[in-house]
Amino acid sequence: MIELSCYKINNLLSAYLENQLDTATTLTVANHLENCPSCEKELNQLTKISSLLKTAIQQANESDLTLATRANAINDRVKEQIALTIAQTKQPTNNVISIQKPIKTSWIKKVILSLAASIVIAMLSVFSLTYYATATGPLLIGAARNHQFCSAIELSNIGLHKGHSKTELSKQFNTKFPELDTLGIKFADLHPCEVYQTSFLHLMYLKGDNQVSVYYGLANALDKFKETQTQINPEQLYLETSGSLQVGAVSTKENTLWLIAGELSQEEIKAISSNLLKTRAFEEKQAELFH
């Protein structure tokens, strides 16, 4: 078995911890750790940091917070734990005055690798949240999840929902954009979106500081809704509560579907759905006049 120096072993500890080494190298590192208290201590410190980071990310993802708030919580927790760990390595014990040594390059590398690992885990969390928000049902609960997800993206200003053409999306979905100003709800943005693996036009509005989502879907969206609501009457409002969110669904005589989601009262949902139906009815009359 090839023997490696402590320096080389230190550079392999992160990969060793994540089970990324081949069998021979793993055995070499394990044998060195059995006989080297210094490297074993380095591994314990790295293990502690990795565990703390993963716990911070898990706790943030399991909390009932928006995506943006979760990301901030993870970031704060990572900084807190790294600062705490570094402070603990510098703190003297038993009233013995210790001479501080410069932080080893390997230790800095480990902190950077741990941060990189936390970023990767955070990215995986975002991807899993994306799937959770766009691919899972049932439809009305899926709309509530999607509303939270897209609202967080919108508030983050990272541009994922920017730059879509109103004209092109209007033609694609064969609809106009409802004006809700009379209800105190202002148009903010729009984009094509997936809710429960179904295509929708996602219209985003603001009521004060609160995000309001209006989704417009075609016949296949109505088919998804029928999975939990076998008999659907056109222009009848169906309501669902998800946490602090209210979600409403109303179909048109043309077999299209409107969804409304936000921190709204049932009366506000009813007022919005009534406005949406009036918008669609006006479009139908206009279509009759020109055909």
C-alpha positions in Angstrom: 0.0 0.0 0.0 1.4 3.4 -1.0 2.0 5.8 1.9 1.0 9.5 1.4 2.1 12.6 3.3 -0.3 14.4 5.6 -0.5 17.3 3.1 -1.7 14.9 0.3 -4.1 13.1 2.7 -5.6 16.5 3.8 -6.3 17.3 0.1 -8.2 14.0 -0.2 -10.3 14.3 2.9 -13.3 16.0 1.3 -13.5 13.4 -1.4 -13.0 10.7 1.2 -15.9 12.1 3.2 -18.2 12.1 0.2 -17.1 8.5 -0.9 -15.7 9.8 -4.1 -12.3 8.0 -4.0 -11.5 4.7 -5.6 -11.1 1.6 -3.4 -7.3 1.7 -3.2 -7.1 5.4 -2.4 -9.9 5.0 0.2 -7.9 2.2 2.0 -4.8 4.3 1.9 -6.5 7.3 3.5 -8.3 5.1 6.1 -5.0 3.4 7.1 -3.3 6.8 7.4 -6.2 8.2 9.6 -5.8 5.2 12.0 -2.2 6.2 12.7 -2.3 10.0 12.4 -4.2 11.9 15.1 -3.6 15.2 13.3 -5.3 14.1 10.1 -8.0 12.4 12.0 -8.7 15.7 13.8 -8.9 17.5 10.4 -11.4 14.9 9.2 -13.5 15.4 12.3 -13.6 19.1 11.7 -14.5 18.7 8.1 -17.2 16.2 9.0 -18.7 18.6 11.5 -18.8 21.5 9.0 -20.4 19.3 6.3 -23.0 18.0 8.7 -23.9 21.5 9.9 -24.3 22.7 6.4 -26.5 19.8 5.3 -28.6 20.3 8.5 -29.0 24.0 7.8 -30.2 23.3 4.3 -32.5 20.6 5.3 -34.1 22.7 8.1 -34.6 25.6 5.7 -36.2 23.4 3.0 -38.5 21.8 5.5 -39.7 25.1 6.9 -42.9 26.7 5.7 -41.1 29.6 4.0 -40.9 31.0 0.5 -38.0 30.0 -1.8 -36.3 33.3 -1.4 -36.6 33.2 2.4 -35.2 29.7 2.5 -32.2 30.7 0.4 -31.5 33.6 2.8 -31.9 31.3 5.8 -29.4 28.8 4.3 -26.9 31.5 3.5 -27.1 33.0 7.1 -26.8 29.5 8.7 -23.8 28.7 6.6 -22.0 31.9 7.6 -22.9 31.4 11.2 -21.6 27.9 11.4 -18.3 28.6 9.6 -17.7 31.6 11.9 -18.5 29.5 15.0 -16.2 26.6 13.9 -13.3 29.0 13.2 -13.8 30.7 16.5 -13.8 27.4 18.3 -10.5 26.4 16.7 -8.9 29.7 18.0 -10.4 29.7 21.5 -7.9 28.7 24.3 -9.0 26.2 26.9 -8.1 25.6 30.6 -6.7 29.1 31.0 -3.7 28.2 28.9 -2.4 30.9 26.6 -1.9 29.5 23.2 0.1 31.0 20.4 -2.1 31.3 17.3 -0.8 29.6 14.2 -1.7 30.8 10.7 -4.7 28.9 9.3 -3.5 26.1 7.1 -4.0 26.2 3.4 -5.7 22.8 3.6 -8.2 24.2 6.2 -9.1 27.1 3.8 -9.5 24.7 1.0 -11.9 22.6 3.2 -14.0 25.6 4.0 -14.2 26.5 0.3 -15.0 22.9 -0.6 -17.7 22.9 2.1 -19.2 26.1 0.8 -19.1 24.7 -2.7 -20.9 21.5 -1.5 -23.5 23.7 0.2 -24.1 25.6 -3.0 -24.5 22.3 -4.9 -26.9 21.0 -2.4 -28.8 24.3 -2.5 -29.0 24.1 -6.3 -30.3 20.5 -6.0 -32.9 21.8 -3.6 -33.9 24.5 -6.1 -34.3 21.9 -8.8 -36.3 19.6 -6.5 -38.5 22.6 -5.6 -39.0 23.4 -9.3 -40.2 19.9 -9.9 -42.3 20.0 -6.8 -43.9 23.3 -7.9 -44.5 22.4 -11.6 -45.1 18.6 -11.8 -47.0 17.5 -8.7 -50.8 17.7 -8.1 -53.7 17.7 -7.6 -54.2 20.7 -9.8 -55.4 23.3 -7.2 -52.8 22.4 -4.6 -50.2 22.4 -7.4 -51.3 26.0 -8.3 -50.7 27.1 -4.7 -47.2 25.6 -4.8 -46.5 27.1 -8.2 -47.8 30.5 -7.0 -45.3 30.5 -4.1 -42.4 29.3 -6.3 -43.0 31.9 -9.1 -43.6 34.7 -6.6 -40.2 34.0 -5.0 -38.5 34.0 -8.4 -40.3 37.3 -9.2 -39.2 38.9 -6.0 -35.6 37.8 -6.4 -35.4 39.8 -9.7 -33.1 37.1 -11.3 -34.9 37.5 -14.6 -36.2 34.0 -15.2 -39.7 35.3 -15.9 -38.7 38.4 -17.9 -38.9 39.3 -21.5 -42.0 37.4 -22.7 -44.0 38.9 -25.5 -47.7 39.7 -24.5 -48.7 39.6 -28.2 -47.2 36.2 -28.8 -48.6 34.6 -25.6 -52.0 36.2 -26.4 -52.0 34.4 -29.7 -50.7 31.2 -28.3 -53.4 30.9 -25.7 -56.1 32.7 -27.7 -56.9 35.1 -24.9 -56.5 38.7 -23.8 -55.1 39.8 -20.5 -57.7 40.6 -17.8 -57.6 44.0 -16.3 -58.2 43.9 -12.5 -57.5 47.5 -11.7 -61.1 48.1 -10.5 -60.4 45.5 -7.8 -57.2 47.2 -6.7 -55.0 44.5 -8.4 -52.3 45.7 -10.7 -50.7 43.7 -13.5 -47.0 42.9 -12.9 -45.7 40.2 -15.3 -46.6 37.1 -17.3 -44.9 34.0 -18.6 -45.8 30.5 -19.8 -45.8 28.1 -16.9 -46.3 24.4 -15.9 -48.8 23.5 -13.2 -49.1 19.7 -12.5 -47.4 19.0 -15.8 -49.9 21.1 -17.7 -49.3 24.3 -19.7 -50.8 27.5 -18.4 -50.4 31.2 -19.1 -49.3 32.6 -15.7 -50.4 36.2 -15.2 -48.9 37.8 -12.2 -50.5 40.7 -10.3 -50.0 42.7 -7.2 -52.5 43.6 -4.6 -50.6 46.0 -2.4 -47.4 44.0 -1.5 -49.1 40.6 -2.0 -48.6 38.6 -5.2 -51.7 37.3 -6.9 -51.5 34.6 -9.6 -54.0 34.1 -12.4 -53.5 31.0 -14.6 -55.2 30.4 -17.9 -55.3 26.9 -19.3 -56.9 25.2 -22.3 -58.9 22.0 -22.5 -56.1 19.7 -21.2 -56.0 21.9 -18.0 -59.7 21.2 -17.5 -59.0 17.4 -17.9 -56.4 17.7 -15.0 -59.0 19.4 -12.9 -61.5 16.6 -13.5 -59.1 14.1 -11.7 -60.5 15.4 -8.4 -63.7 17.1 -9.6 -65.5 14.6 -11.8 -68.5 16.9 -12.6 -67.6 20.5 -13.5 -70.2 23.1 -14.2 -69.1 26.0 -16.4 -68.8 29.4 -14.6 -69.1 27.7 -11.2 -66.4 28.7 -8.8 -64.5 25.9 -7.0 -62.4 26.8 -3.9 -59.5 25.1 -2.2 -57.4 26.3 0.8 -53.7 25.6 1.1 -52.1 27.0 4.2 -52.6 30.8 4.1 -53.5 30.6 0.4 -56.9 30.5 -1.3 -57.1 28.9 -4.7 -60.1 29.2 -7.0 -61.0 27.5 -10.3 -63.6 28.4 -12.8 -64.2 27.0 -16.2 -65.7 28.7 -19.2 -68.3 27.5 -21.7 -65.4 27.1 -24.2 -63.8 24.4 -21.9 -60.9 26.6 -20.8 -59.9 27.0 -17.2 -59.0 30.0 -15.0 -57.1 29.4 -11.7 -56.6 32.1 -9.1 -54.1 31.8 -6.2 -52.9 34.2 -3.5 -53.4 35.3 0.1 -57.0 36.4 -0.7 -60.4 36.1 0.9 -63.1 34.0 -0.7 -64.9 37.2 -1.6 -61.9 38.5 -3.4 -61.5 35.2 -5.3 -65.2 35.4 -6.3 -64.7 39.0 -7.5 -61.7 38.1 -9.6 -63.4 35.0 -11.1 -66.4 37.1 -12.0 -64.1 39.6 -13.7 -62.3 36.8 -15.6 -65.6 35.4 -16.9 -66.7 38.8 -18.0 -63.4 39.2 -19.9 -63.9 35.8 -21.6 -67.6 36.5 -22.4 -66.6 39.8 -24.1 -64.0 38.0 -26.2 -66.6 35.5 -27.3 -69.0 38.3 -28.4 -66.2 40.0 -30.3 -65.3 36.7 -32.0 -69.0 36.3 -33.1 -69.1 39.8 -34.6 -66.0 39.2 -36.7 -67.0 35.7 -38.0 
